[in-house]
Amino acid sequence: MKLSEFKTITPKDLTPKQYKLGNIAATRKLLPKNAERIGSTDARFGRVYVNPEEPGTATKIVRKVEDIHSDAYFKYISALAKNDRITNNPFFPRIYKVRVVKDKQGKDLYSVEMERLQDFDTLSAEECNMLGQKLFFNYAGFERDMLARKKEITPTQHRDEVSLEDRGDAGFVLLKAIGKCLENPEQVATYIKDPKLKAALVILQGMLKRDVGLVPDIHSGNIMVRRGPGGPQLVITDPIC
C-alpha cells in the first residue's frame, strides 16, 4: 500500500468476525497475498509476514488471544485507530488495516497491516548519538547516568532489566532515555527537546494512566526505524505490555 492510499481505521474494523474454523485455518484468513514470513522465529508475540509485491508493507498476526480487549498490543493499535493525534505523529507507526476474527473455539485472532520498518539495531552508534542530541536536552547527562547504571547491572540482572538485544552503549542510552521519560511524566517537559516526541510520550502516559493493567515496555524490539531523506525516524511500535 502506498502512503497516499492511507485511510484512518474505523472502530467497526476492530470488531471480531466469527469463523467456524480452527485456529490455524482462521489464521490463513488473515495472511497477506503471497505471504512470506520474516523476522524472529519466536511466535509468542505474533508473526510478521510480507507480500513481495508490496515491499513497503508488513502484516503482523497475533493468534490465540484469550480476551482481545485485555491484550496490550490490541489496545495500542485500537488507540492508533481512534485518535488523529496519534495517526499524524511520526513517532507512531502508520497502520493501514486491522482485521479481527474469532475461531470456532472462541479464540480471538487479529492482523495488523502497517508500514514496513527497519529494526532498531540497524542504527549505527553515530545515528543513535545524533538522535539523542536531537531529541533530548542534556543528553550527555543521560549518557553518563545510563552508562554508570549499566556497569552496576550484574549478568543475572541484565536478562531481566536490560534487553539482551540492546547492542552497544549508544543504543542502550537512547532506549533508556526514552524509557525513563515514559515512566516519569514529570521528566517529559524537562528532558524532551522534540515537541512531537513529547506529544507521543504524553499520549502513551495517558494510556498507562487510564489502564492500571498496562506498564511501559521500551526495548530494542519495540522501537523501530523509518528511513527517509531527512534521516532516521524512531517509531514506537509496541510500547506497553
C-alpha positions as CSV (number, residue, x, y, z in Angstrom):
1,M,0.0,0.0,0.0
2,K,1.2,3.5,-0.8
3,L,1.2,6.2,1.8
4,S,-1.1,8.2,-0.4
5,E,-3.7,5.5,0.0
6,F,-3.6,5.6,3.8
7,K,-7.0,5.7,5.4
8,T,-8.0,6.0,9.1
9,I,-9.2,2.8,10.6
10,T,-12.8,3.0,11.9
11,P,-13.8,1.3,15.2
12,K,-16.0,-1.2,13.3
13,D,-12.8,-2.7,11.9
14,L,-11.8,-3.7,15.4
15,T,-14.9,-6.0,16.0
16,P,-14.2,-9.7,15.7
17,K,-15.8,-11.6,12.7
18,Q,-16.8,-15.2,13.6
19,Y,-15.5,-18.1,11.6
20,K,-16.3,-21.8,12.1
21,L,-12.7,-22.7,11.6
22,G,-9.8,-23.9,13.7
23,N,-7.1,-21.5,14.8
24,I,-4.7,-22.3,12.0
25,A,-7.3,-22.2,9.3
26,A,-8.6,-18.9,10.7
27,T,-5.1,-17.5,10.6
28,R,-4.9,-18.2,6.9
29,K,-7.8,-15.8,6.5
30,L,-5.5,-13.0,7.8
31,L,-2.4,-13.7,5.7
32,P,-1.5,-11.2,3.0
33,K,-1.3,-12.3,-0.6
34,N,1.8,-14.3,-1.4
35,A,2.8,-14.2,2.3
36,E,6.4,-14.7,3.2
37,R,7.3,-14.8,6.9
38,I,10.1,-12.5,8.1
39,G,11.7,-11.6,11.5
40,S,12.1,-13.6,14.7
41,T,11.1,-17.3,14.9
42,D,9.7,-16.6,18.4
43,A,6.0,-16.5,17.8
44,R,4.9,-15.7,21.4
45,F,4.1,-12.1,20.4
46,G,2.9,-12.6,16.9
47,R,4.4,-13.4,13.5
48,V,5.2,-10.9,10.7
49,Y,4.6,-11.5,7.0
50,V,5.2,-9.6,3.8
51,N,3.9,-9.7,0.3
52,P,6.9,-9.3,-2.1
53,E,4.7,-7.3,-4.4
54,E,4.2,-4.7,-1.7
55,P,7.7,-4.2,-0.2
56,G,6.6,-1.2,1.9
57,T,4.0,-3.1,3.9
58,A,4.2,-5.7,6.6
59,T,1.4,-7.7,8.3
60,K,1.7,-8.8,12.0
61,I,-0.6,-11.7,13.0
62,V,-1.4,-12.3,16.7
63,R,-3.1,-15.7,17.5
64,K,-4.8,-17.4,20.4
65,V,-5.8,-14.3,22.3
66,E,-8.0,-15.2,25.3
67,D,-9.6,-11.8,25.6
68,I,-8.7,-9.4,22.8
69,H,-9.9,-6.4,24.9
70,S,-7.3,-7.0,27.5
71,D,-4.5,-7.6,25.0
72,A,-2.0,-4.8,25.4
73,Y,-0.9,-4.6,21.8
74,F,-4.5,-4.6,20.6
75,K,-5.3,-1.7,23.0
76,Y,-2.4,0.2,21.5
77,I,-3.5,-0.5,17.9
78,S,-7.1,0.5,18.8
79,A,-5.8,3.8,20.2
80,L,-3.9,4.4,16.9
81,A,-7.2,3.8,15.0
82,K,-9.3,6.1,17.1
83,N,-7.0,9.1,17.7
84,D,-6.0,11.5,14.9
85,R,-3.2,13.0,17.0
86,I,-1.6,9.5,17.1
87,T,-2.1,8.9,13.4
88,N,-0.3,12.1,12.5
89,N,2.6,11.8,14.9
90,P,5.7,10.4,13.1
91,F,6.8,8.5,16.3
92,F,3.9,6.2,15.8
93,P,3.6,3.5,13.1
94,R,1.3,4.0,10.1
95,I,-1.4,1.5,10.3
96,Y,-3.3,0.6,7.1
97,K,-5.7,-2.1,8.1
98,V,-6.8,-4.2,11.1
99,R,-8.7,-7.4,10.7
100,V,-10.1,-9.3,13.7
101,V,-11.6,-12.8,13.6
102,K,-12.8,-15.4,16.2
103,D,-12.3,-19.1,15.5
104,K,-14.7,-21.9,16.4
105,Q,-13.2,-22.3,19.8
106,G,-13.9,-18.7,20.6
107,K,-10.3,-17.6,20.4
108,D,-9.6,-14.2,19.0
109,L,-7.0,-13.6,16.3
110,Y,-6.1,-10.4,14.6
111,S,-3.8,-9.0,11.9
112,V,-2.3,-5.5,11.7
113,E,-1.2,-4.3,8.2
114,M,1.3,-1.5,8.6
115,E,4.3,0.2,7.0
116,R,7.4,-1.9,6.9
117,L,10.1,-0.6,9.2
118,Q,13.7,-1.4,10.0
119,D,15.0,-2.9,13.2
120,F,16.4,-0.6,15.9
121,D,19.7,-2.4,15.7
122,T,20.2,-1.2,12.1
123,L,21.1,2.2,13.6
124,S,24.8,3.0,13.9
125,A,26.3,4.4,17.1
126,E,26.7,7.7,15.3
127,E,23.0,7.7,14.4
128,C,22.0,6.9,17.9
129,N,24.0,9.7,19.3
130,M,22.7,12.1,16.7
131,L,19.1,11.2,17.6
132,G,19.8,11.5,21.3
133,Q,21.2,15.0,20.8
134,K,18.3,16.0,18.6
135,L,15.5,14.6,20.9
136,F,16.8,15.4,24.4
137,F,18.1,18.3,26.4
138,N,21.2,17.4,28.4
139,Y,21.7,14.1,26.6
140,A,25.3,14.0,27.8
141,G,23.9,13.8,31.3
142,F,21.6,10.9,30.3
143,E,24.6,9.1,28.7
144,R,26.7,9.5,31.9
145,D,24.0,8.3,34.2
146,M,22.8,5.4,32.0
147,L,26.3,4.0,31.4
148,A,27.1,4.2,35.1
149,R,23.9,2.2,35.7
150,K,24.8,-0.3,33.0
151,K,28.1,-1.1,34.8
152,E,26.2,-1.8,38.0
153,I,23.9,-4.4,36.5
154,T,25.1,-8.0,37.1
155,P,24.9,-10.6,34.4
156,T,21.8,-12.2,36.1
157,Q,20.0,-8.9,36.4
158,H,20.9,-8.0,32.9
159,R,18.5,-10.5,31.4
160,D,15.6,-9.0,33.4
161,E,16.4,-5.3,33.4
162,V,18.1,-4.7,30.0
163,S,17.1,-6.4,26.8
164,L,20.0,-8.6,25.5
165,E,19.2,-7.2,22.1
166,D,20.2,-3.6,23.1
167,R,23.5,-3.8,21.3
168,G,26.1,-1.1,22.1
169,D,26.3,1.7,24.6
170,A,24.9,4.3,22.2
171,G,21.7,2.3,21.5
172,F,21.4,1.4,25.2
173,V,21.5,5.1,26.2
174,L,18.9,6.2,23.6
175,L,16.5,3.5,24.6
176,K,16.9,4.0,28.3
177,A,16.4,7.8,27.9
178,I,13.1,7.2,26.1
179,G,12.0,4.6,28.7
180,K,12.9,6.8,31.6
181,C,10.9,9.7,30.3
182,L,7.9,7.5,29.6
183,E,8.0,6.1,33.1
184,N,8.3,9.5,34.7
185,P,5.8,12.0,33.4
186,E,7.4,15.0,35.1
187,Q,10.6,14.4,33.1
188,V,9.0,14.8,29.7
189,A,8.8,18.6,30.0
190,T,12.3,18.7,31.5
191,Y,14.3,16.5,29.2
192,I,12.4,16.1,25.8
193,K,13.5,18.6,23.2
194,D,11.5,17.4,20.2
195,P,7.8,18.5,20.5
196,K,6.5,15.5,18.6
197,L,8.3,13.0,20.8
198,K,7.0,15.0,23.8
199,A,3.4,14.7,22.4
200,A,3.9,11.0,21.7
201,L,5.0,10.2,25.3
202,V,2.2,12.3,26.8
203,I,-0.3,10.2,24.7
204,L,1.3,7.0,25.9
205,Q,1.3,8.2,29.5
206,G,-2.4,8.9,29.2
207,M,-3.0,5.2,28.1
208,L,-1.0,4.0,31.1
209,K,-2.8,6.2,33.5
210,R,-6.3,5.1,32.2
211,D,-5.4,1.4,32.4
212,V,-3.6,0.3,35.6
213,G,-3.0,-3.1,34.0
214,L,-0.6,-1.7,31.5
215,V,3.1,-0.9,32.1
216,P,5.8,0.6,29.8
217,D,7.8,-1.8,27.7
218,I,10.6,0.0,25.9
219,H,13.4,-2.1,24.4
220,S,15.1,-2.6,21.0
221,G,12.3,-4.9,19.8
222,N,9.6,-2.4,20.4
223,I,11.1,0.7,18.8
224,M,11.9,0.6,15.1
225,V,13.2,2.9,12.4
226,R,11.7,4.7,9.4
227,R,14.4,5.8,7.0
228,G,13.9,8.7,4.6
229,P,15.7,11.7,3.1
230,G,15.6,13.6,6.4
231,G,17.5,10.8,8.3
232,P,16.3,8.0,10.6
233,Q,13.0,8.5,12.4
234,L,12.3,6.4,15.5
235,V,8.9,4.7,15.5
236,I,7.3,3.4,18.8
237,T,5.7,0.1,17.6
238,D,4.8,-1.7,20.8
239,P,5.5,0.4,23.9
240,I,3.2,-1.2,26.5
241,C,2.6,-4.7,28.0
